Amino acid sequence: MRKYALILLIIMLAGTVFLEAATTGKLAVRVRDNAGRPLEFVNIVVMQGNQRVTGGQTNAKGTAIIINIPPGLYTVKFSLIGYDTVVYNDVRIIVDQTTNLAPTMNKSGFEMKAVTVTATEDKVDKNRVGSARNIEMSIVTDAAVSDVADIVALQAGVTNVGGELHIRGGRSNEINYTIDGMSVTDPVDGGATLQVDTDAIKDMKVMTGGFPAEYGNAQSGVINIVTKDGDPFFSGKVEYNTDHLIGEGRNTDVVKLAIGGPVLPFASQEMKEKFTFYLNGAGEWLDGRLKDYYISDPNGDYTLNGRTLIDADYPIYNPYTGRDKILGIDIGNRNYNAYNINLKTKYAFKPGQVATFAVRGDRSLNYPYSNYWRYALQHYAEDEIIQRQYIGTYDYVINDKMNIKVKASYYQKDSYEGPKGIDRDSYIFMTVDPNNIPSDYIQRVALGDYGYSTIDADNDGIYDYGFLPYDYWKFRLESVEEPRSIPGYLPPGYIYNAFIDDTTKILSGRADFEWQINETHMAKTGLEVIKHNIKKNQLEDYLNIDEKRRVAYLNSIFDIRNYNIDNFVDADGNMLLDDEYLPEGIYAIVATKENPTSIADLVPIYKPEDYFAAAKAASGKRDGYKAEPWQMAYYLQDKMEWEGMIVNAGLRFDLWYLGKKYYVAQDDGSFDLREFDKSDLMQLMISPRLGVSHPITDKDVLRFAYNYQNQLPQMQYIFTSKTPEDAYASETTIRVGNPSLEPQITVTYEAGLSHQLSDDYVLDLTAYYKNIYNYVNTRKERSEIEQTVYWYKYYSNDYGSARGIDMQIEKLLSNFNTWSLAYSLAWAQGNSSYTVIQDETTNLREFPLDWDIRHNISANFTFRIARGEEFFIPFTNFILPLDDFSANINWAYASGAPYTPQSYESGQELDTNSKRMPSTQQTNLRITKGFLLSNKINIKVFAEVENLFKNKNIISVYPKTGNYYWNGAQIEETNIPGFVYPEVYYVNSLASKNPLNYNDFRGFTLGFSFNF
């Protein structure tokens, strides 16, 4: 079946050209004279400033459709000899939508007149066939949001759980982020996405359902971002904001820089308009709301009634000591650090021929907090992610009906994680100088000292230099002899025991052809080819040295078992070897008894560097590989527009090719070749898409969409370094990849209604149902040879479903205010929230998933007085003495997330996610005031309040108690029922009150921006 499907695909490709994710919109016009008759040959010019961007001419029906217009505000001019010229200002073009204009042109005398009209947008989008929201970035600029995720979270159908976005019941890794039409989502583990600052965004579209066929590899949502490319005049900003001018806050400082304009400032005006750029960058340095918890004082914390409960003496740890400051501001890295930069250039060869090139990247460096590690943060995890993208595009408008685009992109993500202050190459070190071997070396080796050590030589998990052993992490009860272990915290000096050093590179190429065949049909067709280059290099439990693997490594250098006793001993039992004739790589061979009689009586003594290499090769559990899989996507789409109906029908093909081979990391650092079975090399996925929009009246539009959406399984489940054979020689759990994993599938049905309530109010209502198949899980498999040997293999067996109703009411900007209210009623169920180890006892019934939030409400209100406007205080004749002023407030409410309770008595888990945490809510406020310094220069000052009413939001609860501050630990004395020692209660209270379980932080931020 796959073979024939592939042949069909190749035949279809031979007769077509390509397409990628939409980054442009189109303009549809209908021109009439004052008697209502259509006007033919009317010239249409679309301009930005004085530059002509594109244009066209009406046909005999007085209509014209102009495609491939970048998003933004335009001036559209209509002219015809003998008629007054009509000019529309502020015509907004939106990505993947049609803007409609219907001018009426009057006959004129000899003196030509121009009629200027301010364009008004359709309140109800009649072209939209799915669930999507176009974000007006000019309004977002002064809103109380800080990044793309905050903007997305305001939309109906979006749930924010623990900082992760979930759209309509899907997992967080089912969202595809595209920048300028190219994906910037990591396909290996679904992790971090390349960040772009909101200042650089020209247009943004959030799609939560009903995706056209051009959008793929996303089951839940698509975030489509188009970045700025500069103007023929210089403009820019410098912004700084901080939260430690009023109180200490989170010790946050943010700096933003932006500039755009002509690349050649001294060139002609024509060249300035042709060749432009936009450059911006941002940096944020943050210690976080829990910054005070990073400072630990074990002896001070474990003091009750003036008595220290810990006998050992632990030093105070303060990571902030020694920081350099300038004007009271910390210089250098803090607990959380993030940077991003974006540069985009555009060159217009002539109208209809435009090339762009962009380079952008981000970096994050974090020292996260864990309450369990509070007293051991010296060597807890640090992580760093560096991402970059290079993208070039070429757009060519063949005529006003056809255009072609070509795009190429290179994306790279480097991820690092490891213990703070410990290098991957230094956790094992040599204690013998190989160039100066001591005289008693052989005797030391015989006693088990192989000339190397680890930073945790006694294997208790604690750094051996300057910290007490684990046994000292105890507290004493008054008048009780035996101390007790301190619960809830690791001891000081404990070491984070994992390293990650991964790189993902993606090289992709796209092209597209768009053809407005006639007034009814607009066809798109296209292809995308992607090559992945993945290198994973992970090491867990690196302080544990596996003796079997260590000996195996030494035997690979020299294995004495391959020899006879006669090779080393004469007939009288005398050793025949001396230093000159030792086997290569061996320091000595010694006998365990005076007259050896078998090879078992001889022991090879290896060189110190070989013992060191063997220990390093045998340390920890490795997961590493190198792979170069390919993806290809092809689709056909036809958007049919009639006066009473719009239909968008498409078919998408996704091809997945693993490559014939990949390489698996070995203990010695080399990579071993693995080959796939031929039947697993390729998969073809077919996705039909259908969307229908039916305008009932000028104010009402019905929508229906059917989506069959495919998404490739994460590559971390396909390429793994372990095989079933590894389970025989391992004492740890083995997970085996599966190249036969099926694509994850979501089948969605949705119906919607858009209704214009009045001139400025629009209601959007959508009901949806989703079936989700082929989530990845694991299955326990046993060896047919040895039943005690088993491993876990990845399979495509998990499933889920989601249903709900999304409602959004929006008031457009008028009378100095705009607002929106979004409400979602949703159910998200499945048999697993994550890919977890499953065995024979796993319950496969459906239950509420971790992000099954029944009710979500978000409200966003903005009051704005533009520069030069006057606002009369209601019911008075007084003018508010403010202009260039805005106030934004947004409020979010979510009903409680589910959790799995435990029996208070036995500790056993009860029904999965059968209880709910309390609801959460938060209100954020931002006030902005501008001051005009000249015609081109102004300053804005702003103040933000996060969590205005200081609501306490519960993030996690203890499953025994359902409470965020008491874990339900058994602290009564078993031999004295009902009695609890004060020390025991106090120590357990410290362990139980985890600040990560709730958030009641209220922050104040002040800032300013210099704009020109």
Secondary structure in CASP SS format (residue, H / E / C, confidence):
PFRMAT SS
TARGET T0000
AUTHOR 0000-0000-0000
METHOD secondary structure of the structure
MODEL  1
M C 1.00
R H 1.00
K H 1.00
Y H 1.00
A H 1.00
L H 1.00
I H 1.00
L H 1.00
L H 1.00
I H 1.00
I H 1.00
M H 1.00
L H 1.00
A H 1.00
G C 1.00
T C 1.00
V C 1.00
F C 1.00
L C 1.00
E C 1.00
A C 1.00
A C 1.00
T C 1.00
T C 1.00
G E 1.00
K E 1.00
L E 1.00
A E 1.00
V E 1.00
R E 1.00
V C 1.00
R E 1.00
D E 1.00
N C 1.00
A C 1.00
G C 1.00
R C 1.00
P E 1.00
L C 1.00
E C 1.00
F C 1.00
V C 1.00
N E 1.00
I E 1.00
V E 1.00
V E 1.00
M E 1.00
Q E 1.00
G C 1.00
N C 1.00
Q E 1.00
R E 1.00
V E 1.00
T E 1.00
G E 1.00
G E 1.00
Q E 1.00
T C 1.00
N C 1.00
A C 1.00
K C 1.00
G C 1.00
T E 1.00
A E 1.00
I E 1.00
I E 1.00
I E 1.00
N E 1.00
I E 1.00
P C 1.00
P C 1.00
G E 1.00
L E 1.00
Y E 1.00
T E 1.00
V E 1.00
K E 1.00
F E 1.00
S E 1.00
L C 1.00
I C 1.00
G C 1.00
Y E 1.00
D C 1.00
T E 1.00
V E 1.00
V E 1.00
Y E 1.00
N E 1.00
D E 1.00
V E 1.00
R E 1.00
I E 1.00
I C 1.00
V C 1.00
D C 1.00
Q C 1.00
T E 1.00
T E 1.00
N E 1.00
L E 1.00
A C 1.00
P C 1.00
T E 1.00
M E 1.00
N C 1.00
K E 1.00
S C 1.00
G C 1.00
F C 1.00
E C 1.00
M C 1.00
K C 1.00
A E 1.00
V E 1.00
T E 1.00
V E 1.00
T E 1.00
A C 1.00
T C 1.00
E C 1.00
D C 1.00
K C 1.00
V C 1.00
D C 1.00
K C 1.00
N C 1.00
R C 1.00
V C 1.00
G C 1.00
S E 1.00
A E 1.00
R E 1.00
N E 1.00
I E 1.00
E C 1.00
M H 1.00
S H 1.00
I H 1.00
V H 1.00
T C 1.00
D C 1.00
A C 1.00
A C 1.00
V C 1.00
S C 1.00
D C 1.00
V H 1.00
A H 1.00
D H 1.00
I H 1.00
V H 1.00
A H 1.00
L C 1.00
Q C 1.00
A C 1.00
G C 1.00
V E 1.00
T E 1.00
N E 1.00
V E 1.00
G C 1.00
G C 1.00
E E 1.00
L E 1.00
H E 1.00
I E 1.00
R C 1.00
G C 1.00
G C 1.00
R C 1.00
S H 1.00
N H 1.00
E H 1.00
I E 1.00
N E 1.00
Y E 1.00
T E 1.00
I E 1.00
D C 1.00
G C 1.00
M E 1.00
S E 1.00
V C 1.00
T E 1.00
D C 1.00
P C 1.00
V C 1.00
D C 1.00
G C 1.00
G C 1.00
A C 1.00
T E 1.00
L C 1.00
Q C 1.00
V C 1.00
D C 1.00
T H 1.00
D H 1.00
A H 1.00
I E 1.00
K E 1.00
D E 1.00
M E 1.00
K E 1.00
V E 1.00
M E 1.00
T E 1.00
G E 1.00
G C 1.00
F C 1.00
P C 1.00
A C 1.00
E C 1.00
Y C 1.00
G C 1.00
N C 1.00
A C 1.00
Q C 1.00
S C 1.00
G E 1.00
V E 1.00
I E 1.00
N E 1.00
I E 1.00
V E 1.00
T E 1.00
K C 1.00
D C 1.00
G C 1.00
D C 1.00
P C 1.00
F C 1.00
F C 1.00
S E 1.00
G E 1.00
K E 1.00
V E 1.00
E E 1.00
Y E 1.00
N E 1.00
T E 1.00
D C 1.00
H C 1.00
L C 1.00
I C 1.00
G C 1.00
E C 1.00
G C 1.00
R C 1.00
N C 1.00
T C 1.00
D E 1.00
V E 1.00
V E 1.00
K E 1.00
L E 1.00
A E 1.00
I E 1.00
G E 1.00
G E 1.00
P E 1.00
V C 1.00
L C 1.00
P C 1.00
F C 1.00
A C 1.00
S C 1.00
Q H 1.00
E H 1.00
M H 1.00
K H 1.00
E H 1.00
K H 1.00
F E 1.00
T E 1.00
F E 1.00
Y E 1.00
L E 1.00
N E 1.00
G E 1.00
A E 1.00
G E 1.00
E E 1.00
W E 1.00
L E 1.00
D C 1.00
G C 1.00
R C 1.00
L C 1.00
K H 1.00
D H 1.00
Y H 1.00
Y H 1.00
I C 1.00
S E 1.00
D C 1.00
P H 1.00
N H 1.00
G H 1.00
D H 1.00
Y C 1.00
T E 1.00
L E 1.00
N C 1.00
G C 1.00
R E 1.00
T E 1.00
L C 1.00
I C 1.00
D C 1.00
A C 1.00
D C 1.00
Y C 1.00
P C 1.00
I C 1.00
Y E 1.00
N C 1.00
P C 1.00
Y C 1.00
T C 1.00
G C 1.00
R C 1.00
D E 1.00
K E 1.00
I E 1.00
L C 1.00
G C 1.00
I E 1.00
D E 1.00
I E 1.00
G C 1.00
N C 1.00
R C 1.00
N C 1.00
Y E 1.00
N E 1.00
A E 1.00
Y E 1.00
N E 1.00
I E 1.00
N E 1.00
L E 1.00
K E 1.00
T E 1.00
K E 1.00
Y E 1.00
A E 1.00
F E 1.00
K E 1.00
P C 1.00
G C 1.00
Q E 1.00
V E 1.00
A E 1.00
T E 1.00
F E 1.00
A E 1.00
V E 1.00
R E 1.00
G E 1.00
D E 1.00
R E 1.00
S E 1.00
L E 1.00
N E 1.00
Y C 1.00
P C 1.00
Y C 1.00
S C 1.00
N H 1.00
Y H 1.00
W H 1.00
R H 1.00
Y H 1.00
A H 1.00
L H 1.00
Q H 1.00
H H 1.00
Y C 1.00
A E 1.00
E E 1.00
D E 1.00
E E 1.00
I E 1.00
I E 1.00
Q E 1.00
R E 1.00
Q E 1.00
Y E 1.00
I E 1.00
G E 1.00
T E 1.00
Y E 1.00
D E 1.00
Y E 1.00
V E 1.00
I E 1.00
N E 1.00
D C 1.00
K C 1.00
M E 1.00
N E 1.00
I E 1.00
K E 1.00
V E 1.00
K E 1.00
A E 1.00
S E 1.00
Y E 1.00
Y E 1.00
Q E 1.00
K E 1.00
D E 1.00
S E 1.00
Y E 1.00
E E 1.00
G E 1.00
P E 1.00
K C 1.00
G C 1.00
I C 1.00
D C 1.00
R C 1.00
D C 1.00
S C 1.00
Y C 1.00
I E 1.00
F E 1.00
M E 1.00
T C 1.00
V C 1.00
D C 1.00
P C 1.00
N C 1.00
N C 1.00
I C 1.00
P C 1.00
S C 1.00
D C 1.00
Y H 1.00
I H 1.00
Q H 1.00
R H 1.00
V H 1.00
A H 1.00
L C 1.00
G C 1.00
D C 1.00
Y C 1.00
G C 1.00
Y E 1.00
S E 1.00
T E 1.00
I C 1.00
D C 1.00
A C 1.00
D C 1.00
N C 1.00
D C 1.00
G C 1.00
I E 1.00
Y C 1.00
D C 1.00
Y C 1.00
G C 1.00
F C 1.00
L C 1.00
P C 1.00
Y H 1.00
D H 1.00
Y H 1.00
W C 1.00
K E 1.00
F E 1.00
R C 1.00
L C 1.00
E C 1.00
S C 1.00
V C 1.00
E C 1.00
E C 1.00
P C 1.00
R E 1.00
S E 1.00
I C 1.00
P C 1.00
G C 1.00
Y C 1.00
L C 1.00
P C 1.00
P C 1.00
G C 1.00
Y E 1.00
I C 1.00
Y C 1.00
N C 1.00
A E 1.00
F E 1.00
I E 1.00
D E 1.00
D E 1.00
T E 1.00
T E 1.00
K E 1.00
I E 1.00
L E 1.00
S E 1.00
G E 1.00
R E 1.00
A E 1.00
D E 1.00
F E 1.00
E E 1.00
W E 1.00
Q E 1.00
I C 1.00
N C 1.00
E C 1.00
T C 1.00
H E 1.00
M E 1.00
A E 1.00
K E 1.00
T E 1.00
G E 1.00
L E 1.00
E E 1.00
V E 1.00
I E 1.00
K E 1.00
H E 1.00
N E 1.00
I E 1.00
K E 1.00
K E 1.00
N E 1.00
Q E 1.00
L E 1.00
E E 1.00
D E 1.00
Y E 1.00
L E 1.00
N E 1.00
I E 1.00
D C 1.00
E H 1.00
K H 1.00
R H 1.00
R H 1.00
V H 1.00
A H 1.00
Y H 1.00
L H 1.00
N H 1.00
S H 1.00
I H 1.00
F C 1.00
D C 1.00
I H 1.00
R H 1.00
N H 1.00
Y C 1.00
N C 1.00
I H 1.00
D H 1.00
N H 1.00
F C 1.00
V E 1.00
D C 1.00
A C 1.00
D C 1.00
G C 1.00
N C 1.00
M E 1.00
L C 1.00
L C 1.00
D C 1.00
D H 1.00
E H 1.00
Y H 1.00
L C 1.00
P C 1.00
E C 1.00
G C 1.00
I E 1.00
Y E 1.00
A E 1.00
I E 1.00
V E 1.00
A E 1.00
T C 1.00
K C 1.00
E C 1.00
N C 1.00
P C 1.00
T C 1.00
S C 1.00
I H 1.00
A H 1.00
D H 1.00
L E 1.00
V E 1.00
P E 1.00
I E 1.00
Y E 1.00
K C 1.00
P H 1.00
E H 1.00
D H 1.00
Y H 1.00
F H 1.00
A H 1.00
A H 1.00
A H 1.00
K H 1.00
A H 1.00
A C 1.00
S E 1.00
G E 1.00
K E 1.00
R E 1.00
D E 1.00
G E 1.00
Y E 1.00
K E 1.00
A E 1.00
E C 1.00
P C 1.00
W E 1.00
Q E 1.00
M E 1.00
A E 1.00
Y E 1.00
Y E 1.00
L E 1.00
Q E 1.00
D E 1.00
K E 1.00
M E 1.00
E E 1.00
W C 1.00
E C 1.00
G C 1.00
M C 1.00
I E 1.00
V E 1.00
N E 1.00
A E 1.00
G E 1.00
L E 1.00
R E 1.00
F E 1.00
D E 1.00
L E 1.00
W E 1.00
Y E 1.00
L C 1.00
G C 1.00
K C 1.00
K E 1.00
Y E 1.00
Y E 1.00
V E 1.00
A E 1.00
Q C 1.00
D C 1.00
D C 1.00
G C 1.00
S C 1.00
F E 1.00
D E 1.00
L E 1.00
R E 1.00
E E 1.00
F C 1.00
D C 1.00
K H 1.00
S H 1.00
D H 1.00
L C 1.00
M E 1.00
Q E 1.00
L E 1.00
M E 1.00
I E 1.00
S E 1.00
P E 1.00
R E 1.00
L E 1.00
G E 1.00
V E 1.00
S E 1.00
H E 1.00
P E 1.00
I E 1.00
T E 1.00
D C 1.00
K C 1.00
D E 1.00
V E 1.00
L E 1.00
R E 1.00
F E 1.00
A E 1.00
Y E 1.00
N E 1.00
Y E 1.00
Q E 1.00
N E 1.00
Q E 1.00
L C 1.00
P C 1.00
Q C 1.00
M H 1.00
Q H 1.00
Y H 1.00
I C 1.00
F C 1.00
T C 1.00
S C 1.00
K C 1.00
T C 1.00
P H 1.00
E H 1.00
D H 1.00
A H 1.00
Y H 1.00
A H 1.00
S C 1.00
E C 1.00
T C 1.00
T C 1.00
I C 1.00
R E 1.00
V E 1.00
G C 1.00
N C 1.00
P C 1.00
S C 1.00
L C 1.00
E C 1.00
P C 1.00
Q E 1.00
I E 1.00
T E 1.00
V E 1.00
T E 1.00
Y E 1.00
E E 1.00
A E 1.00
G E 1.00
L E 1.00
S E 1.00
H E 1.00
Q E 1.00
L C 1.00
S C 1.00
D C 1.00
D C 1.00
Y E 1.00
V E 1.00
L E 1.00
D E 1.00
L E 1.00
T E 1.00
A E 1.00
Y E 1.00
Y E 1.00
K E 1.00
N E 1.00
I E 1.00
Y E 1.00
N E 1.00
Y E 1.00
V E 1.00
N E 1.00
T E 1.00
R E 1.00
K E 1.00
E E 1.00
R E 1.00
S C 1.00
E C 1.00
I C 1.00
E C 1.00
Q C 1.00
T C 1.00
V C 1.00
Y E 1.00
W E 1.00
Y E 1.00
K E 1.00
Y E 1.00
Y E 1.00
S E 1.00
N E 1.00
D E 1.00
Y E 1.00
G E 1.00
S E 1.00
A E 1.00
R E 1.00
G E 1.00
I E 1.00
D E 1.00
M E 1.00
Q E 1.00
I E 1.00
E E 1.00
K E 1.00
L E 1.00
L E 1.00
S E 1.00
N C 1.00
F C 1.00
N E 1.00
T E 1.00
W E 1.00
S E 1.00
L E 1.00
A E 1.00
Y E 1.00
S E 1.00
L E 1.00
A E 1.00
W E 1.00
A E 1.00
Q E 1.00
G E 1.00
N C 1.00
S C 1.00
S C 1.00
Y C 1.00
T C 1.00
V C 1.00
I C 1.00
Q C 1.00
D C 1.00
E C 1.00
T C 1.00
T C 1.00
N C 1.00
L C 1.00
R C 1.00
E C 1.00
F E 1.00
P E 1.00
L C 1.00
D C 1.00
W C 1.00
D C 1.00
I C 1.00
R C 1.00
H E 1.00
N E 1.00
I E 1.00
S E 1.00
A E 1.00
N E 1.00
F E 1.00
T E 1.00
F E 1.00
R E 1.00
I E 1.00
A C 1.00
R C 1.00
G C 1.00
E C 1.00
E C 1.00
F E 1.00
F E 1.00
I C 1.00
P C 1.00
F C 1.00
T C 1.00
N C 1.00
F C 1.00
I E 1.00
L E 1.00
P C 1.00
L C 1.00
D C 1.00
D C 1.00
F E 1.00
S E 1.00
A E 1.00
N E 1.00
I E 1.00
N E 1.00
W E 1.00
A E 1.00
Y E 1.00
A E 1.00
S C 1.00
G C 1.00
A C 1.00
P E 1.00
Y E 1.00
T C 1.00
P C 1.00
Q E 1.00
S C 1.00
Y C 1.00
E C 1.00
S C 1.00
G C 1.00
Q C 1.00
E E 1.00
L C 1.00
D C 1.00
T C 1.00
N C 1.00
S C 1.00
K E 1.00
R E 1.00
M C 1.00
P C 1.00
S C 1.00
T E 1.00
Q E 1.00
Q E 1.00
T E 1.00
N E 1.00
L E 1.00
R E 1.00
I E 1.00
T E 1.00
K E 1.00
G E 1.00
F E 1.00
L E 1.00
L C 1.00
S C 1.00
N C 1.00
K C 1.00
I C 1.00
N E 1.00
I E 1.00
K E 1.00
V E 1.00
F E 1.00
A E 1.00
E E 1.00
V E 1.00
E E 1.00
N C 1.00
L C 1.00
F C 1.00
K C 1.00
N C 1.00
K C 1.00
N E 1.00
I E 1.00
I C 1.00
S C 1.00
V C 1.00
Y C 1.00
P C 1.00
K C 1.00
T C 1.00
G C 1.00
N C 1.00
Y C 1.00
Y C 1.00
W C 1.00
N C 1.00
G C 1.00
A C 1.00
Q C 1.00
I C 1.00
E C 1.00
E E 1.00
T C 1.00
N C 1.00
I E 1.00
P C 1.00
G C 1.00
F C 1.00
V C 1.00
Y C 1.00
P H 1.00
E H 1.00
V H 1.00
Y H 1.00
Y H 1.00
V H 1.00
N H 1.00
S H 1.00
L H 1.00
A H 1.00
S H 1.00
K C 1.00
N C 1.00
P H 1.00
L H 1.00
N H 1.00
Y E 1.00
N E 1.00
D C 1.00
F C 1.00
R C 1.00
G E 1.00
F E 1.00
T E 1.00
L E 1.00
G E 1.00
F E 1.00
S E 1.00
F E 1.00
N E 1.00
F C 1.00
END
